[in-house]
Amino acid sequence: MNRSNALLLACALTLGVIAAPAQAAAPAIQLAKIFYDSPGTDRRGNASLNGEYVVIRNTTRAAVDLEGWSIADKTGYRYTFEPGQTLRPGRTLTLRTGQGDSGAGTVYWGRRAYVWNNDKDTAYVRNRSGRLVDSCSYNSSYRDWLSCL
């Protein structure tokens, strides 16, 4: 390195012109857990369907309006959040496959068939514009759930 390049580098470092690479920020809504194999034998009963679920987490300091956001699996089964569904800062929300009464911490897909494969699948979270925000994949029948964090 010649003397003028060394001087330019020293000035840039002193003035903070050259910055360390920024680490990617966590997505606003992040997949936290997938419980893909409900307990017992798969019989398509509502209790068994609700035994498979996805948990998402708001990683921000502000509430996120989930209207139009979606969660889908690899084959294209898609749940789209309705108006009025908001996730408060730092909180989690559970999306259960079967039917039930949705509340602040749990919503129900309303399906009568399973979504998540017991051996491998991928969950995708997309914002209201359809942009992929987070995904989480599993490829194992070793256990019946996966922590995505």
Residue pairs with C-beta under 8 A, 6 or more apart in sequence:
1 9
9 18
11 17
12 18
26 59
27 59
27 125
27 133
27 134
28 58
28 59
28 60
28 64
28 133
29 56
29 57
29 58
29 59
29 64
29 66
29 69
29 87
29 125
29 127
29 133
29 134
30 56
30 57
30 59
30 125
30 133
30 134
30 148
30 149
31 54
31 55
31 56
31 57
31 123
31 125
31 134
31 135
31 136
31 148
32 55
32 56
32 57
32 92
32 147
32 148
32 149
33 54
33 55
33 145
33 146
33 147
33 148
33 149
34 53
34 54
34 55
34 116
34 121
34 123
34 136
34 138
34 145
34 146
34 148
35 51
35 52
35 53
35 54
35 55
35 144
35 145
36 52
36 116
36 117
36 118
36 121
36 138
36 144
36 145
36 146
37 52
37 116
37 118
37 141
37 144
37 145
38 48
38 49
38 50
38 51
38 52
38 114
38 144
39 48
39 51
39 144
40 48
40 51
41 48
42 48
42 114
42 118
44 112
44 113
44 114
46 98
46 99
46 100
47 98
48 98
49 96
49 97
49 98
49 99
49 111
49 112
49 113
49 114
50 96
50 97
50 98
50 99
50 100
50 108
52 96
52 97
52 114
52 115
52 116
53 94
53 95
53 96
53 97
54 71
54 94
54 95
54 116
54 123
55 92
55 93
55 94
55 95
56 71
56 87
56 92
56 93
56 95
56 125
57 90
57 91
57 92
57 93
57 149
58 64
58 87
58 88
58 89
58 90
58 91
58 92
58 93
59 90
60 89
61 89
61 90
62 89
63 86
63 87
63 88
63 89
64 86
64 87
65 85
65 86
66 81
66 85
66 86
66 87
66 93
67 81
67 82
67 83
67 84
67 85
67 128
68 80
68 81
68 127
68 128
69 80
69 81
69 125
69 126
69 127
69 128
69 133
70 78
70 79
70 80
70 81
70 124
70 125
70 126
71 78
71 79
71 95
71 123
71 124
71 125
72 78
72 79
72 123
72 124
72 126
73 115
73 116
73 117
73 121
73 122
73 123
73 124
74 121
74 122
74 124
77 111
77 115
79 95
79 107
79 109
81 107
85 93
85 107
87 93
91 105
92 105
93 105
93 106
93 107
94 105
94 106
94 107
95 106
95 107
95 108
95 109
96 106
96 107
96 108
96 109
97 108
97 109
97 111
97 114
97 115
97 116
98 108
98 109
98 110
98 111
98 112
99 108
99 110
99 111
99 112
100 106
100 108
101 108
102 108
109 115
116 123
118 141
118 144
119 139
119 140
119 141
120 137
120 138
120 139
120 140
121 137
121 138
122 135
122 136
122 137
122 138
123 135
123 136
123 137
123 148
124 132
124 134
124 135
125 132
125 133
125 134
125 135
126 132
126 133
127 133
134 148
136 146
136 148
138 146
